[in-house]
Amino acid sequence: MSAEPNRKKSRGVIELTVLRTEWRTPEMVRLVLGGQGIATFTANSFTDQYVKLIFPPPGVTYPEPFDMERIQAELPKDQWPVRRTYTVRAFDPDLAELIIDVVCHGDSGIAGPWAAKAQPGDVVRLVGPGGAYAPSVEADWHFMTGDESAIPAIAASLERIDVDTPVRVILQVDNPDEEQKLECPGNADITWLFRNEATTANPRDEWFAAVSDCEFPAGTGQFFVHGEAETVMKRIRPLLLKERGVDRSQLSISGYWRCGDNDEAFRAWKAREKAHATNGG
């Protein structure tokens, strides 16, 4: 690959290299990214800030230098790059390092298998960041819940909680080996649930039940709820908004993925759900 520092870059695409990797758990690998392109990355103030990693479809390679506009103009659509969204776990401008934690489930998918095999020097391209949430200092208390896909955002958010501020956290992961130590200056009460120990046919029923059983304290709370889309949007969302009376302005909620779907199918599902809601469904 050409190392020319002044070569033409695809607009908006940041090219980084893998500096090192670290397995945080048996199913989550940490990528520490850097290189010359890190100078063009501008972090925002959100603790759920995210980037979209860019990958070629299997069997497709692109000429160097990478040029998204040229690719889309000259190649058929099924050879265009695919994008996978990941939370920025941390960004250190002094060290010029961007950290992304990736959940890996065997050989399925695109980003997970790539991340599991990533080596120092490997190139990764991304766009972003976006984001919308950060813990508010005006909240009296916080509630955060999710699955492993939400751990990077929740971990980053916990580090931003003010000293002594109460925060209740419920996380569901595959098994006890996936539990991580999470740092928080506030008064954090963290519960880990494990799908392999669930007694229900759908292990996510126990996640929903744990949220349902929560008693929220008096005062103004702020909620962060993200993870598997059916659980988050079809079950926890109506529970909080309709049954528990949470004000929509206090709630950050979305599905990060949907069981059984790849990212393209998940986006199509979200589009159908949005159209259904717009049409009064």
ZAMARGU-4260 file (C-alpha; in steps of 0.2 Angstrom, whole numbers, plus 5000, padded with zeros to 4 digits):
<rodrens>
0) 5000/5000/5000 | 5006/5017/4996 | 5013/5027/5010 | 5012/5044/5002 | 5006/5057/5015
5) 4998/5069/5003 | 4989/5057/4992 | 4971/5060/4988 | 4959/5054/5001 | 4941/5048/4999
10) 4931/5062/5006 | 4926/5060/5024 | 4935/5043/5026 | 4948/5042/5039 | 4962/5029/5037
15) 4970/5022/5052 | 4981/5007/5057 | 4979/4994/5071 | 4992/4998/5084 | 4988/4984/5095
20) 4974/4972/5101 | 4968/4966/5118 | 4955/4952/5122 | 4945/4960/5135 | 4934/4944/5137
25) 4933/4928/5127 | 4921/4937/5115 | 4926/4955/5115 | 4942/4961/5107 | 4949/4979/5110
30) 4956/4988/5094 | 4968/5002/5098 | 4969/5012/5082 | 4981/5026/5077 | 4993/5032/5063
35) 4994/5047/5052 | 4975/5048/5049 | 4971/5050/5068 | 4975/5069/5066 | 4959/5070/5055
40) 4948/5062/5068 | 4938/5075/5078 | 4930/5068/5094 | 4913/5075/5100 | 4907/5076/5118
45) 4895/5061/5118 | 4899/5045/5128 | 4890/5035/5115 | 4900/5043/5100 | 4901/5030/5086
50) 4910/5028/5070 | 4906/5017/5055 | 4920/5005/5050 | 4921/5002/5031 | 4924/4985/5024
55) 4925/4977/5006 | 4912/4963/5003 | 4920/4946/5004 | 4932/4943/4989 | 4932/4961/4984
60) 4948/4972/4983 | 4949/4990/4979 | 4963/5000/4970 | 4974/5012/4980 | 4972/5025/4985
65) 4955/5021/4992 | 4942/5032/4984 | 4924/5030/4988 | 4917/5041/4975 | 4927/5031/4961
70) 4921/5014/4968 | 4903/5019/4968 | 4905/5026/4950 | 4914/5012/4943 | 4909/4996/4952
75) 4892/4987/4954 | 4882/4991/4970 | 4885/4973/4977 | 4904/4977/4977 | 4902/4993/4986
80) 4910/4994/5004 | 4898/4989/5018 | 4898/4999/5035 | 4897/4992/5052 | 4894/5004/5067
85) 4904/5004/5083 | 4905/5014/5098 | 4921/5024/5102 | 4926/5017/5119 | 4939/5030/5121
90) 4949/5043/5112 | 4966/5050/5118 | 4972/5064/5108 | 4988/5065/5118 | 4993/5047/5114
95) 4984/5049/5097 | 4974/5033/5100 | 4956/5028/5096 | 4949/5013/5105 | 4935/5002/5099
100) 4929/4986/5108 | 4921/4973/5096 | 4910/4959/5100 | 4916/4943/5091 | 4904/4928/5088
105) 4914/4915/5078 | 4916/4917/5060 | 4899/4925/5057 | 4898/4943/5050 | 4911/4954/5043
110) 4918/4966/5057 | 4919/4953/5071 | 4930/4940/5061 | 4941/4954/5055 | 4943/4961/5072
115) 4947/4944/5079 | 4961/4942/5067 | 4967/4960/5067 | 4986/4962/5068 | 4997/4978/5071
120) 4999/4987/5055 | 4982/4982/5047 | 4973/4996/5039 | 4955/5001/5044 | 4944/5014/5037
125) 4930/5023/5045 | 4919/5038/5045 | 4912/5048/5059 | 4910/5051/5073 | 4891/5053/5077
130) 4883/5052/5094 | 4869/5059/5104 | 4870/5055/5123 | 4881/5060/5138 | 4876/5059/5156
135) 4869/5075/5162 | 4875/5084/5177 | 4857/5090/5180 | 4851/5072/5183 | 4848/5066/5201
140) 4851/5048/5196 | 4855/5037/5181 | 4848/5021/5174 | 4858/5011/5161 | 4854/4994/5153
145) 4860/4985/5138 | 4868/4969/5132 | 4886/4967/5126 | 4884/4978/5111 | 4880/4993/5123
150) 4895/4989/5135 | 4907/5001/5127 | 4895/5016/5128 | 4889/5012/5145 | 4907/5010/5151
155) 4912/5027/5144 | 4896/5034/5152 | 4899/5027/5169 | 4917/5036/5169 | 4908/5052/5166
160) 4896/5051/5181 | 4899/5064/5195 | 4905/5058/5212 | 4892/5050/5223 | 4878/5052/5210
165) 4868/5036/5210 | 4867/5025/5194 | 4858/5008/5192 | 4865/4997/5178 | 4858/4981/5171
170) 4869/4971/5158 | 4865/4955/5150 | 4879/4945/5142 | 4882/4927/5136 | 4890/4920/5151
175) 4900/4925/5167 | 4917/4925/5157 | 4910/4940/5148 | 4908/4951/5164 | 4920/4966/5164
180) 4926/4978/5178 | 4918/4995/5175 | 4924/5010/5183 | 4913/5024/5190 | 4916/5039/5201
185) 4897/5039/5206 | 4888/5027/5217 | 4885/5013/5204 | 4874/4997/5207 | 4878/4985/5193
190) 4869/4969/5190 | 4876/4956/5177 | 4864/4944/5169 | 4870/4928/5159 | 4860/4921/5145
195) 4867/4904/5148 | 4860/4903/5165 | 4843/4909/5160 | 4828/4898/5165 | 4816/4905/5151
200) 4815/4900/5133 | 4820/4917/5128 | 4835/4922/5139 | 4830/4941/5135 | 4814/4938/5145
205) 4825/4939/5161 | 4833/4955/5155 | 4816/4963/5153 | 4810/4956/5169 | 4825/4963/5178
210) 4821/4980/5171 | 4803/4978/5175 | 4807/4975/5193 | 4817/4990/5196 | 4811/5004/5207
215) 4817/5021/5202 | 4821/5034/5215 | 4813/5051/5217 | 4820/5065/5208 | 4825/5067/5190
220) 4832/5052/5181 | 4841/5050/5165 | 4840/5033/5155 | 4851/5025/5143 | 4844/5009/5135
225) 4852/5001/5120 | 4855/4983/5113 | 4845/4970/5104 | 4831/4979/5095 | 4816/4968/5099
230) 4819/4968/5117 | 4824/4987/5118 | 4811/4994/5106 | 4796/4982/5108 | 4797/4978/5126
235) 4808/4990/5137 | 4803/5006/5128 | 4784/5004/5130 | 4787/4999/5148 | 4797/5015/5152
240) 4786/5027/5142 | 4769/5020/5145 | 4769/5010/5161 | 4782/5019/5171 | 4779/5037/5164
245) 4797/5041/5159 | 4797/5058/5150 | 4804/5055/5132 | 4817/5069/5135 | 4825/5059/5149
250) 4827/5043/5138 | 4841/5038/5126 | 4835/5022/5118 | 4838/5012/5102 | 4842/4995/5095
255) 4860/4992/5091 | 4856/4976/5082 | 4842/4963/5079 | 4843/4945/5083 | 4844/4935/5067
260) 4848/4950/5056 | 4864/4956/5048 | 4867/4975/5048 | 4859/4977/5031 | 4843/4967/5036
265) 4843/4976/5052 | 4843/4993/5044 | 4829/4987/5032 | 4819/4982/5048 | 4821/4999/5056
270) 4815/5007/5040 | 4799/4997/5040 | 4796/5001/5058 | 4799/5019/5055 | 4787/5019/5041
275) 4774/5009/5051 | 4775/5022/5065 | 4774/5036/5053 | 4758/5029/5045 | 4750/5027/5062
280) 4753/5009/5065
</rodrens>
